Amino acid sequence: MGSDIDGLRFLANPAGTLEAPAKYLAEYLAGKDYSFWKENSELRNILEGLDANFPDFDRLEPEVFEIDVKSYFLEDFMSSEYGDARRAYAVANALSLVDAYPFEPEDILAGGTYLGLKMYGGSISDNFGWQWNVNMRFDGASSLLDSLGSVLSVDARANIGYAFDLSERFSLGFSAQPMLRMETSIPNANYLTARLTDQASSLFTEDFKFGTGLSLTVGTMYRINDELKMLLDFRNIPSFRSFYDIALTDLASFNLDFKEDRNIYFIPPDIALTALWDSGPYHLNVEISDIVNQIVWNNLVPERSFNYYAVPKLRFTYDIDALLSITAKLEYETLAFAVDYDGLYAELSMKMDNFGLGLVFGYSF
């Protein structure tokens, strides 16, 4: 389990944590004209329901309404009389109706909360290896204001791999991963509302997806000496998933009315170059990756920009003894320090692109 500090603050004090987003919302709405409010009647109804003093759109002249609504958001909405709780509800309810926040919403409020449980087993014999695993995960959005939201999933996977030596130092291998998967998305508006009302049932409004997936990875390894190895991996070539959807109401009533989702979901392929150095208690992992997959995504989604900081990954581990090790790593714009003691893992991390702390805890047994 892990989370940015903002994600933990929201779970502990949801109303108070949404103060900064409420300020951005107020500044955004204060600048909107009469035509905006005319087109967003649902937003007006929400704000009127939270405060009877919200300017009366139906009775006021357009010029007067614009003046009153600007004054309302710059003064009344942010006042102590309005209160943190009502402002928090305004943020939660406006999230799906108004694009009120900058393109990088994590600058206002991060999230990153996730929980995972993995059960697994497998074996390696000679050049052949196999593994099964069952994963249950909640993957929270990087920001509680992000449009992507969170994902709750359960999947069962099998990894089947084979490798062989082409020479004394050079090896080639491949692995295939078939998968059965169930997932549902949780919009951030649902996540905020569920915590504000302490009703977990508010999380689920979207369809549940049941489907299959398959991915293939090919890799090579060159052993320079007993301590240093170089790897070149061609990941997710291909990797795709397909689903059948069922509405939450049908699932609750055991009406198994599945509908085919005709979309094919894929993870872009990638190429990774990795150096592994192991010398006694010292272990160093240096990886260059996430170049090809970013290029693919950026061509599909022009609004995205290439993240150069996501390309290098560094990890250094020192084994103090057979049970205790410490790790320092830099990856995906995050600097982290971790301690692993007999399966108990704790990590403190800090984002490099904007200041934000994160905590991760885990246990393997």
N, C-alpha and C positions, 0 to 999 in steps of 0.2 A: 504494500500500500504506500502511496506517496501523494504529495500535494504541494503546490505553491503555498506560501504563507497566506496569501489572500484567500485561497480556497478554504483553509482552516479557519481563518477569521470569519468568513461568511457562515460556516457551519456553526461556529460558536455564537456569533452576534450578527445575524443576517441583516437586520434593519440598519444598524450602525455602519456596517461595511458598505452598504449601497449609497452612502452619502455622496461620494465623489461622482458616481454615475448619475445621481439625481441632479447634481449641479450642471453636468454636461447636458442633460436632458432639458433642464430649465433654460439654459442659454440657447439651445437649439430651437425650442418651441417659441421662445420669446421673439425670435426673429422671423417667424412665419406670418404670412399675410392671410387675408380673409379667404382667398380661394383655397389655400391649404386646409383650413378648418372646415370649409364647405365639403371638401372631398374626403375628409377623415372624420366622418360622423361617429364611427365606433370609438375612436380615441376620445372625442368629446364626451361620449356617454360614460366612458371609464372615469375621466377626470371629474365630471359632474357627480358621479356616484361617490367619489372620494371626498368631495367638498361642495356643499351647496352654494358656496360663494363664488364658484367658477363663473366667469362672465357668461351671460345668457346670449347664446348665439342667435336664437330665434327672435329675440326682441330688440336687440341693439342694432343700430345702424353699422354698416361695415367699417367706417372710419373709427367710430367709437369703440367697436369690438376690438379692433387691432390695437388701439391705445390701451384698453383695459386688460387685454390678454398679455401684452408685453409687461405691464406693471405687475400683473398677477404673478408671472413666473419669476420676475426679478425681485419681488418683495414677498408676497404672501406664501408662495410655494416653498421658498427657502427659509421661512420664519420658524421659530421654535414652536409657535402655536400649531403649525401644520404638522410637525412631528416627523421623526425618523420613520415610524411605521407606515404612515400614509405615503411618504415619499418612496419607500421601498416597494410598496404595492404599485405605485405609479410606474416605477422602473420596470418591474416584472411584467406588468400588463402592456406597457408601451413597446416592449422589446420586439414583439412579433409584428407590430403595426407601423413602426417608424424607424427609418434608418438614421438614428439620432446620434450615432457615435462615430469617431474617426475610423479610418481603415484599419488601424492597429489597435483594436479594443483592449488588448492586454496591457497597454500603457495606462489604462484607467483602472482595470480590475482583472487580475490574473485568475487562474483557476487550477487547471492541471491535476485535479484530483483523480486518482484511480485506485481501484481495488482489484486484486487478482488472486485466484487459487488455481494451482496446476497440480494434477496428478499424472504421473508418468512412469514408464518402465521401458526397458529395452535391452539390447545385447549387441556386442560387437565380437565377431569371430572371423579370424583371418582378415580377408578384405571386404567382408560383408557386414553391414550394420542395419539394425532396424530399431525403431522406437515408436511407442504409442503415447499419446498424451491427451488429456481432457482439460480444457481451459474454461474457466468461468471468470469474466472480467467486466468491470465497469470502467470505461475510458472517458474521463471528463474532458470537456473542451479546454483549449489552452487559455481561453478567457470566458468568464461567465457572461460576457456580452457578445460572444462570438455567434455568428449566424449558423455555424455547423452543429453546435450542441454536443451532446454526449451519446455514447453507444453502450448498450448492455448486451453482452453476447455470451453464448455457450457453444463450444465447438469440440469435436473429437477429430484428431488428426493421426495419421500414420506417416512416419518418415522412413523411407527405404532407400538405402544408399550402397554403392559399391565403388571401390577404388582399386587401382592396380598400378604397379610400378612399370614405367616405360624404360627406366634405366636405374642405376644405383641411386641417383639423387632426385630423379624427376618422377612425379606421380600424377595421375589423372583420375578424377572421380566424378560421380554424379549422384544426385538424390532427387527423389520424387515425393511429393506430399499430397495425397488425396485428403479431402476434408468433408465432414458433415458439420453444418453450422446453423445456429439460430441467432438472430439479432433483432434489436429494435432500437430506433433512435429516440432520444429524449431531448426535445428542444430546450434551450436554456431558459425560456420563459416558464416551462413546466418545472424545471429544476429549482428556479428561484421561488416560484409559488409554493411548491411542495415543502420547502424549508420554512417559508414564512408562515404557512398554515400548519406545519407539522403533520401533513397528510401525504404519506408515501404514494397513495393511489393517484395523486395529481401528476406523478411523473409520466404515466403511461396514457398516451392518446394516439400514438402512431401505430401503423400496422406492424405485425410481427413477420419477419422474413425467415423462411426455412429453405435451405438449399445446400448445394455442393460446391466444392472448389478443388482446384488442382494447380500445383506449381512445380516447376522443374528448375534445378540449379546444377550448373556444371562448374567444376573447379580444378585448378592445377596447383601443385606444390613443388617447390624446388628447395632441397635441403643444402644450404651453403656449407654448414658444418653441424656438429651436434647441438649447438646452441641457437643457431639462427636459421630461420625458414622464411621463404617468400611465397605468398599465395596470390593467385589471380582467380577471382570468382566471377562467373556470369550468372547473376541472380534473377530469378523470376522470368525465365525464358521458356515458356510463357507462364503467366499466373492469372487465373480468372476465376470468377464465382458467378453462379446463377441462382435465382431464388424463385420461390412461390410465396405470395403474400396472403396473409389472413388478417382480417380486422380484429381488433381487440374484443369487440362485442361478440363476434362469432366464436372466438377462442374461449371466452368466458362461458358461453352457453353450449360448448362442445359441438357447435355447428361447423364442421370442417370444410368450409367453403373456400378452398384455396384458389387464388387467381395467379396466373403466371405473370411474373415480371419479365418482360421481353428484353430488358436491358442485360447486357453482359458487363459485369464489373471486373476491372483488372487492376493489378498493381504494376506500374511501369517497370520494365526491365532495368537492370543496373549492372555496372562493372565495378568491382572492388579490388584494390591492390593493398595487400596487408603484409607487414613484416612482424614476425613473432620471434622474440628473443627470450630465452629462458636460461638462466645461469644460477644454479643453486636456489636460494630463496628469492631471487630477483626475476621479475617477469615484466616484459615491456611489449605492448601491442600498439602498433602504429598503422592506421588504416586511412586510405583515400577512397572515398565512395560518394554516392549521392550526386553525381554529375549527370550521368545519362538520364536517370529518372526525373531529375529536375528539368532537364531540357525537354523531355516528353511532356511533362505537366505544363510547362510554360507555353508550349505550342498549343496545348488544348485550352488553357486558361490564360489568355493574354494579360489579365490583371495581375498575375503572379510575377514576382521578380526573382532572379536567381540569388540564392543565399550562399555566398562564398564561405561563410563561417560553418556551414553544415558539412563541408567537404572533408576537412581533416578530423580524425578522431585519435586521441592519445589516451593510453591507459597504462599506469605503472602500479604494480603490486609487489609488496614485500611481505614474505612469510616470516613472521616473528617466531612461530613454532608450528607444530603440526596442526594446531587448532585455531590459532589467531593470525590474521593477516590484515594489513592496511592497504588502501588503494587511493590513488589520486587519478582523476580522469578529466579530460576536456573533450566534450562532444556536443554537437547541436547547440552551440552558444551557451553551454552550461559547464561551469567548473564545479567539480564535486570531490568530496573527501569521504571515504567510507571505511568502516570497520566490520570485519566478518569474523565471528567467533563461533565455531562449532555449529554452523548453519544459521546463526542469528546475525542478521545484516542490518546495519544502520548507516544512513548516508545524509550528509548535509550538503546542499548544492546552492549555487548562486548563478543567476542568469547574467550573461555578459552584455547582451544587447540593451537591456534595461534592468535596473536594480530590482531584484526579487529573490527572496530566499525560498528554498524548498526542502522538504523532509521526506525521506523514504525509510520504511521499515519492512523487513521481511524475515521469514523463517523457513528453512528447508528441513524436513524431517522424513 
